[in-house]
Amino acid sequence: MAIGLTACAHEEPFQNQNPGLDSTFGRGPDRQLTFNPAADVRPAWLSDGSALIYTYEGISGSVRDRCLASLPPSGGTRRELPCAASQLSQDSVDAFSEAAPGPGGKLLFTRESSLPGDINPRQGALELGTVNQPGSATTVLTFPYTASNGHIHSGISHIRWLSPTRAIYLASTVTYPRPCGPCEADTVYTGLELVELDLSGPTPTIQPVPGTDSASSVDVGSSANEIFFTRNGDTRVYQMDLTSGGIIVAHDFGAGGIVRDVAFFGNQLYAVVGGLVVYTVDPALGPSQLDHGGKLYIADLVNGTDSWRIVDSRVFRRPVISPLRNRMVAESFALTIIGCGQGCADTVVSRSADLWLLDLP
């Protein structure tokens, strides 16, 4: 899942031959933004809300890359961003993901490379570039790496800017289990802890955040030193003061199920809750959280209530709220219920994902 899909035009600079559309065909409070037979994932908003950046898979070519693209805030024509630096990468699989636009046009994102047929990437890096020129980025750090506390971080996700020189991200362990002997290997990211990144000096530095063990997502609160995060297998969202290290429970979704992919908005928390998620502790692989999506919930931090957004026959992941606070975009997967005998039904999740736009009240 982490590395799949089509080759972009590696050697060709971007040229916008067609101004295209600046809105989606759909209308209404919940509508589909992209229509990709493969997958469109990991959305993020530009800091002024003028566009989205996300990762898309192509559907042609022998080398199947994942590339970055931008999209108007209401949907429309995809603008492809550079996917690889040179022709030397033509025989490799490149995956650009986890785009995090920041202050002053900065852009943090991950890049992983492998050869066709590899199960896991041969190398990965966190890159720092600009929204206008992501192809000219510099490497902040490479992964896997061993953190100062001895933990091995093999994945990076949920990157959030705290200030023009500070960011925070989720460090994960990545495993590749097979449901059966001949089955295709899956890619499972399980959060380990949060890490603070400091870009203020000549050399970037990283520091695991104490008290965030087993974290599964993070978002920034109302100030640069306030964060909200979730934990594997947990129904609670935690609020933390990075200065003091103090942690409190911001909200407990209880019977709703495991919570992840938290997004903060005013006095409200949006999150993915329940659905197709399983947390286990494997004797060989250790803790593992397999997540195929869930329901979009909203929690009111003032009165402590929560409810879920009804969108039939779909599950969601990775919601992000526009800086204009009027809409949210998330990955969405279609569900199909199939019979498997008398009194038996199975739920099948589509392997393709599209971005959905939801208006906020």
C-alpha positions in Angstrom: 0.0 0.0 0.0 2.8 2.4 0.8 4.6 2.3 -2.4 2.3 1.4 -5.3 1.6 3.0 -8.6 2.0 4.7 -11.9 5.0 6.3 -13.4 4.9 10.1 -13.6 6.8 11.9 -16.3 10.0 12.0 -14.3 12.1 13.8 -16.8 9.6 16.4 -17.9 8.9 19.7 -16.0 5.3 20.4 -15.2 3.4 22.2 -17.9 -0.2 23.3 -17.5 -1.5 22.8 -21.0 -5.2 23.1 -19.9 -6.4 25.5 -17.2 -9.2 22.9 -16.5 -11.9 23.1 -14.0 -11.8 24.7 -10.5 -14.7 22.9 -9.0 -16.1 19.4 -8.7 -19.1 18.1 -10.7 -20.8 17.2 -7.4 -23.0 19.4 -5.2 -24.2 19.2 -1.7 -22.6 19.1 1.8 -20.8 15.8 1.2 -19.3 15.2 -2.3 -16.6 13.3 -4.1 -13.7 15.4 -5.2 -11.6 12.9 -7.1 -12.4 9.9 -9.3 -9.3 7.8 -9.5 -9.4 4.1 -10.4 -6.3 3.7 -8.2 -6.1 5.9 -5.1 -6.0 9.5 -4.0 -4.8 9.8 -0.4 -3.1 12.0 2.3 -4.8 15.4 1.7 -3.4 18.6 3.2 -4.5 22.2 2.8 -2.3 25.1 1.8 -1.9 27.5 4.7 -4.3 30.0 3.1 -6.9 27.4 2.1 -6.4 28.2 -1.6 -5.7 24.6 -2.7 -5.1 21.0 -1.6 -2.0 18.9 -1.9 -2.3 15.2 -1.9 -0.8 11.9 -3.1 -2.2 10.2 -6.1 -1.6 6.9 -7.9 -1.6 6.7 -11.6 -3.1 3.8 -13.6 -0.6 3.3 -16.4 3.0 2.4 -16.8 5.2 -0.4 -15.7 6.8 1.5 -12.8 4.0 2.4 -10.4 4.9 5.6 -8.5 2.9 7.7 -6.0 3.2 11.4 -6.8 2.1 14.7 -5.3 -0.6 16.9 -6.9 -2.6 20.0 -6.1 -6.3 20.5 -6.5 -8.6 23.6 -6.3 -10.3 23.8 -2.9 -13.7 22.8 -4.3 -12.3 20.1 -6.6 -11.6 20.3 -10.4 -8.5 19.6 -12.5 -5.5 17.9 -10.9 -2.2 19.8 -11.3 0.6 17.3 -11.1 3.7 18.2 -9.2 7.3 16.9 -9.9 7.5 13.2 -9.1 11.2 12.4 -9.3 14.4 14.3 -9.8 15.9 12.6 -12.9 15.9 9.8 -15.4 18.1 7.8 -12.9 14.9 7.0 -11.0 13.1 5.5 -14.1 13.7 2.0 -12.9 12.7 2.6 -9.3 9.3 3.0 -7.5 9.1 6.4 -5.9 6.4 7.3 -3.4 5.9 11.0 -2.4 3.5 11.3 0.5 2.5 13.0 3.8 2.7 16.5 2.3 2.6 19.2 5.0 2.4 22.8 3.6 3.7 25.3 6.2 4.5 28.9 6.8 6.0 30.9 3.9 5.3 28.3 1.3 7.4 25.6 3.0 6.6 22.0 2.3 7.6 18.9 4.3 6.9 15.5 2.8 8.2 12.0 2.7 9.8 10.2 -0.2 10.4 6.4 -0.3 12.1 4.5 -3.1 12.4 0.8 -4.0 12.9 -1.4 -7.0 10.0 -3.2 -8.7 9.1 -6.3 -6.8 10.4 -5.1 -3.4 8.0 -5.5 -0.5 9.5 -2.7 1.6 11.3 0.5 0.5 15.0 0.5 0.2 15.3 4.0 1.5 13.1 6.7 2.9 13.6 10.4 3.7 11.8 13.4 5.1 12.2 16.2 2.7 11.9 20.0 3.0 11.1 22.1 -0.1 8.5 24.6 -1.1 5.0 24.3 -2.5 6.1 25.8 -5.8 9.2 23.7 -6.2 8.9 20.4 -4.3 11.3 18.8 -6.7 14.1 20.9 -5.4 13.8 19.8 -1.8 16.6 19.0 0.6 16.8 15.9 2.9 16.0 16.7 6.6 16.5 13.1 7.8 16.5 9.5 6.4 14.6 6.6 7.9 14.5 4.0 9.3 16.6 5.6 12.1 17.2 4.9 15.8 15.9 7.7 18.0 17.6 9.0 21.1 15.5 6.7 23.3 16.6 3.6 21.4 13.3 3.2 19.4 13.6 2.4 15.7 11.4 4.7 13.6 10.6 3.1 10.2 7.8 5.4 9.1 6.8 9.1 9.4 3.2 10.4 9.1 0.8 13.1 10.4 3.3 15.9 10.0 2.1 19.2 11.5 3.8 22.6 11.7 4.0 24.2 15.2 5.8 27.3 14.0 7.9 28.4 11.0 10.9 26.4 12.4 9.2 23.6 14.4 7.0 20.6 13.4 5.7 17.5 15.0 5.1 14.1 13.4 4.0 10.5 14.2 6.9 8.0 14.1 5.7 4.5 13.3 6.9 1.0 12.9 6.0 -0.6 9.5 5.4 -4.3 9.1 4.4 -6.3 6.0 2.2 -9.2 7.1 0.7 -11.8 4.7 -2.9 -13.0 5.5 -1.9 -16.3 4.0 1.1 -18.0 2.5 0.5 -17.0 -1.1 -1.4 -13.8 -0.3 0.0 -10.4 -1.2 1.8 -8.7 1.6 0.0 -5.8 3.4 1.6 -2.7 4.7 0.7 -1.8 8.3 1.8 1.4 10.0 1.6 1.3 13.8 2.4 4.4 15.7 5.2 4.4 18.2 5.4 8.0 19.5 5.4 11.6 18.5 8.6 13.4 17.5 9.3 17.1 17.6 11.4 18.4 14.7 13.5 21.6 15.1 14.6 23.3 11.9 15.9 26.5 13.5 19.6 25.6 13.5 22.1 24.7 10.8 21.3 21.0 11.3 17.8 19.7 11.9 17.3 18.0 15.3 14.6 15.6 16.4 13.4 14.7 19.9 10.8 12.1 20.9 8.0 13.7 22.9 7.8 12.0 26.4 4.4 10.7 27.4 3.2 10.0 23.8 4.0 6.3 23.6 1.7 4.3 21.3 0.5 7.5 19.7 -1.6 7.0 16.5 -2.2 10.5 15.2 -1.7 14.2 16.2 -3.0 17.7 15.4 -2.0 21.1 16.7 -4.4 22.9 19.1 -5.1 26.6 19.6 -1.4 27.5 20.2 2.0 26.2 19.0 2.6 24.4 22.3 -0.8 22.6 22.5 -1.4 19.3 20.7 -4.2 16.7 20.6 -3.2 13.1 20.0 -4.7 9.5 20.0 -3.2 6.2 21.0 -3.4 2.7 19.4 -6.4 0.7 20.6 -7.7 3.6 22.7 -11.1 5.4 22.6 -9.7 8.6 24.1 -8.2 11.8 22.6 -5.5 13.4 24.7 -4.6 17.0 25.1 -1.0 17.9 25.9 1.0 21.1 26.8 4.4 20.6 25.1 6.0 23.2 27.4 5.0 21.5 30.7 4.4 18.0 29.4 1.0 17.9 31.1 -1.6 15.5 29.6 -5.3 15.4 30.1 -8.1 13.4 28.4 -9.9 15.9 26.0 -12.7 13.5 25.0 -13.5 9.8 25.3 -15.5 8.3 22.4 -16.3 5.2 24.5 -18.6 2.8 22.8 -17.9 4.5 19.4 -14.6 2.5 19.3 -10.9 3.1 18.6 -10.2 6.7 17.7 -7.5 8.0 15.4 -6.8 10.7 12.8 -7.7 13.5 15.1 -8.3 17.1 13.7 -8.8 20.1 15.9 -11.2 22.9 15.1 -12.1 25.7 17.6 -13.8 23.9 20.5 -14.4 20.8 18.4 -12.5 17.6 17.6 -13.1 15.7 14.4 -11.7 12.1 14.3 -12.1 8.7 12.7 -13.8 6.4 15.2 -14.6 2.7 15.1 -15.2 1.0 11.8 -12.7 -1.4 10.3 -9.9 -1.2 12.7 -8.2 -3.9 14.8 -5.5 -3.6 17.5 -3.6 -6.7 18.4 -0.3 -7.6 20.0 1.4 -10.2 17.8 4.0 -12.4 19.5 6.4 -11.9 16.6 5.5 -8.5 15.2 4.5 -6.8 18.5 1.7 -4.2 18.7 -0.1 -3.7 15.5 -3.1 -1.6 14.5 -4.6 -2.5 11.1 -6.9 0.3 9.9 -9.1 0.3 6.9 -11.2 3.3 7.9 -14.1 4.3 10.1 -16.8 6.8 10.7 -16.2 10.6 10.9 -17.1 11.8 14.4 -17.3 15.3 15.9 -16.9 15.9 19.6 -17.8 19.2 21.3 -15.2 19.9 24.0 -17.5 22.3 25.8 -20.4 20.1 26.5 -18.6 16.7 26.1 -21.1 15.3 23.5 -20.2 13.6 20.2 -22.0 12.4 17.0 -21.0 10.9 13.7 -21.4 12.3 10.2 -23.7 10.0 8.2 -22.2 9.1 4.8 -23.7 5.8 3.6 -21.6 2.9 2.5 -18.2 4.6 3.0 -15.4 4.7 5.5 -12.9 7.5 6.0 -9.3 8.2 7.0 -7.1 11.2 7.5 -9.5 14.1 7.7 -8.0 17.6 7.4 -9.8 20.9 8.1 -9.4 23.9 5.8 -7.7 27.0 7.4 -10.9 28.8 6.5 -12.7 26.5 8.9 -15.6 25.9 6.5 -14.9 22.5 5.1 -13.0 19.3 5.6 -11.4 16.8 3.1 -10.7 13.1 3.9 -9.7 9.9 2.2 -12.8 7.8 1.5 -13.3 4.1 0.7 -16.4 2.5 -0.6 -17.9 -0.5 1.2 -19.6 -3.5 -0.3 -21.6 -6.1 1.7 -21.5 -9.5 0.2 -23.2 -12.7 1.3 -21.1 -15.7 2.4 -23.8 -18.2 3.3 -26.9 -18.4 5.4 -26.8 -15.7 8.1 -23.4 -14.6 7.0 -22.2 -11.4 5.4 -18.8 -9.9 4.8 -17.7 -6.3 4.3 -15.3 -5.6 1.4 -13.4 -2.3 1.3 -12.5 -0.9 -2.0 -8.7 -0.9 -2.8 -9.1 2.5 -4.4 -9.5 5.7 -2.5 -10.9 9.1 -3.4 -11.0 12.4 -1.7 -14.3 13.6 -0.3 -15.2 17.2 0.6 -17.5 17.8 3.5 -18.9 21.2 4.5 -18.7 22.1 8.2 -21.5 23.7 10.1 
